[in-house]
Amino acid sequence: MNPAVAPSPLAVDLAIFTVTEADLKVLLVRRQAPPFKDAWSMPGDAVDLGDMGRRPGEHLGSAARRILETSTGLPSQPGQLQQFQAFGRSERDPRGRVVTVAWLARVSPDFAPMVALRRGVDWFSVNDEVPWMRLALDHAEILAAATLHLQQQSADTQTLLALVPATFTVSDLQAAESAVLERPSDTRAFRRRFDRWVSEGLIARAPGKRHMGRARPA
């Protein structure tokens, strides 16, 4: 296939987020072929549209799961992917008219180090590193929209739980919220919401205690 020619008029791109060291990170891949060879971009690929009814094409959700698993090396989880917007400016791809459907995914910090070990793939700080990078295609625009969408979901418990380890402290969860919102969250208001999530059974208390140095146990 000639990489200078658009392989399909329809594509899928993924904004994959995690939170490590109280910082919101996005997964980027280094492009191996033109256009924008060696530039960083969000994971994405063309959608197989089938063969004029003789061969069924690829579902958008299937394409998103394929790209997630290929780029991270991790199996996709139910509910992990969420479609949030389509991007179709005529000049967005120099190879021709390509409409991309963007999806958002979250990866637990438990697995983020495993993903970073893959060649040509790495996590970058959304606030401290990405603004200084020249991303391929219109991926800076897509990432900005994905970040805003994630921020709008920050009040949802499941959104935050997907960005902390399986066992976490109240501070871990609050740090994840602050990282997503790009500002410190109100501690008292967050604690009230946390207590409500516990009473509703959305969060279960883990056995034992985690000691944070000389501080009181979390």
C-alpha positions in Angstrom: 0.0 0.0 0.0 1.3 3.5 -0.9 1.5 5.4 2.4 1.1 8.7 0.4 -2.5 7.7 -0.5 -5.3 7.6 2.1 -6.1 3.9 2.7 -9.7 4.6 3.6 -12.1 7.6 3.9 -12.9 6.5 7.4 -10.5 6.2 10.4 -10.5 5.8 14.2 -8.2 7.6 16.6 -7.9 7.0 20.3 -7.1 9.4 23.1 -5.8 7.1 25.8 -5.3 8.6 29.3 -3.7 7.6 32.5 -2.7 9.5 35.7 0.8 8.9 37.2 2.6 11.0 39.8 -0.6 13.2 40.0 -0.2 14.2 36.3 -2.6 13.5 33.5 -0.8 11.6 30.7 -1.8 10.7 27.1 -0.4 7.8 25.1 1.3 8.8 21.9 2.9 6.7 19.1 5.7 7.6 16.8 4.6 7.4 13.1 6.6 4.9 11.0 5.5 6.2 7.6 4.6 9.4 5.8 2.9 11.7 6.1 4.4 13.1 9.3 7.0 10.3 9.5 8.7 10.2 13.0 6.2 12.7 14.4 4.1 11.7 17.5 0.4 11.1 17.1 -2.5 9.4 18.9 -3.0 5.7 18.1 -5.2 5.3 15.1 -5.8 3.4 11.9 -8.1 3.1 8.9 -11.4 1.3 9.2 -11.9 -1.7 7.0 -15.0 -0.8 5.0 -15.5 -4.2 3.4 -16.1 -4.9 -0.2 -19.3 -3.4 -1.6 -21.5 -5.8 0.3 -19.7 -8.9 -0.6 -17.5 -8.8 2.5 -18.7 -7.2 5.7 -16.7 -4.2 7.0 -15.3 -3.5 10.4 -17.5 -2.0 13.1 -16.2 1.2 14.6 -16.2 -0.3 18.1 -14.2 -3.3 16.8 -11.7 -1.0 15.1 -11.3 1.0 18.4 -10.7 -2.1 20.4 -8.2 -3.4 17.9 -6.2 -0.1 18.0 -6.3 0.0 21.8 -5.0 -3.6 22.1 -2.4 -3.1 19.4 -1.0 0.2 20.9 -1.1 -0.8 24.6 -0.5 -4.6 24.4 -3.4 -4.9 26.9 -6.8 -6.5 26.4 -9.6 -4.0 26.2 -12.1 -4.0 29.0 -15.9 -3.6 28.8 -16.9 0.0 29.0 -13.3 1.2 28.6 -13.8 2.9 25.2 -16.2 5.8 24.6 -16.8 7.5 21.3 -17.0 11.2 21.7 -16.6 13.1 18.4 -15.9 12.9 14.7 -13.4 15.1 12.9 -13.7 15.7 9.1 -12.1 18.9 7.9 -11.3 18.4 4.2 -7.6 19.3 4.7 -7.0 17.4 7.9 -5.1 14.6 6.0 -2.8 15.5 3.2 -3.4 12.2 1.5 -7.1 12.9 0.8 -10.4 13.3 2.5 -10.5 11.2 5.7 -13.1 11.4 8.4 -11.9 10.1 11.8 -14.1 9.0 14.7 -12.4 9.8 18.0 -12.7 7.6 21.1 -11.6 8.1 24.7 -10.0 5.3 26.8 -8.5 5.2 30.3 -5.7 3.0 31.5 -5.1 2.2 35.2 -1.7 3.4 36.5 -1.2 -0.3 37.5 -0.7 -1.1 33.8 0.8 2.2 32.5 4.5 1.2 33.0 3.9 -2.0 31.0 2.5 0.1 28.1 5.5 2.5 28.2 7.9 -0.4 27.6 6.6 -0.9 24.1 8.7 0.4 21.2 7.6 3.7 19.6 5.0 4.2 22.3 5.2 6.5 25.4 3.2 8.5 27.9 3.4 12.3 27.7 2.1 14.9 30.2 -1.0 16.6 28.7 -0.2 19.9 30.4 3.7 20.0 30.5 4.9 18.2 27.4 2.2 17.9 24.7 1.7 21.7 24.3 5.3 22.0 23.1 5.0 19.1 20.7 4.0 19.2 17.0 1.5 16.3 16.7 0.7 14.8 13.4 -2.4 15.6 11.4 -5.0 17.4 13.6 -4.3 15.4 16.7 -3.6 18.5 18.8 -7.2 19.5 18.1 -8.5 16.0 18.8 -6.6 15.8 22.0 -7.9 19.1 23.2 -11.4 17.9 22.6 -10.7 14.6 24.4 -9.3 16.4 27.4 -12.3 18.6 27.7 -14.6 15.6 27.4 -12.7 13.9 30.2 -12.9 17.0 32.4 -16.7 17.1 31.9 -16.8 13.5 33.1 -14.7 14.1 36.2 -17.7 14.1 38.5 -18.5 10.5 37.5 -17.1 8.0 39.9 -16.2 5.4 37.3 -14.2 8.0 35.3 -11.9 8.6 38.3 -11.7 5.0 39.4 -10.4 4.1 36.0 -7.4 6.5 36.6 -6.2 5.1 40.0 -4.7 1.8 41.0 -7.0 -1.0 42.1 -6.2 -0.2 45.7 -5.9 3.5 46.4 -6.2 6.1 49.1 -8.5 9.1 49.2 -5.6 11.3 48.3 -4.9 9.2 45.2 -8.4 9.6 44.0 -8.4 13.4 44.7 -5.1 13.7 43.0 -6.6 12.0 39.9 -9.4 14.5 39.9 -7.1 17.4 40.2 -4.9 16.1 37.4 -7.9 15.8 35.1 -9.3 19.2 36.0 -5.8 20.9 35.8 -6.5 22.6 39.2 -6.6 21.6 42.9 -10.0 20.2 43.9 -11.7 21.4 47.1 -10.7 18.9 49.8 -13.8 19.2 51.9 -16.2 18.9 49.0 -14.3 16.0 47.6 -14.3 14.2 51.0 -18.1 14.6 51.2 -18.5 13.1 47.7 -16.1 10.3 48.6 -18.0 9.4 51.7 -21.2 9.3 49.6 -19.6 7.0 47.1 -18.6 4.7 50.0 -22.1 4.7 51.5 -23.6 4.0 48.0 -21.3 1.0 47.6 -19.4 2.4 44.6 -16.1 2.2 46.6 -15.2 -0.5 49.1 -12.8 -0.1 51.9 -9.7 -2.3 51.4 -8.2 -4.3 54.3 -5.2 -3.0 56.1 -3.6 0.4 55.9 -1.1 2.1 53.7 1.5 4.1 55.5 2.7 7.3 53.8 6.1 7.8 55.4 5.7 9.4 58.8 2.3 10.7 58.0 -0.9 9.1 59.4 -2.0 6.0 57.7 -4.3 6.5 54.7 
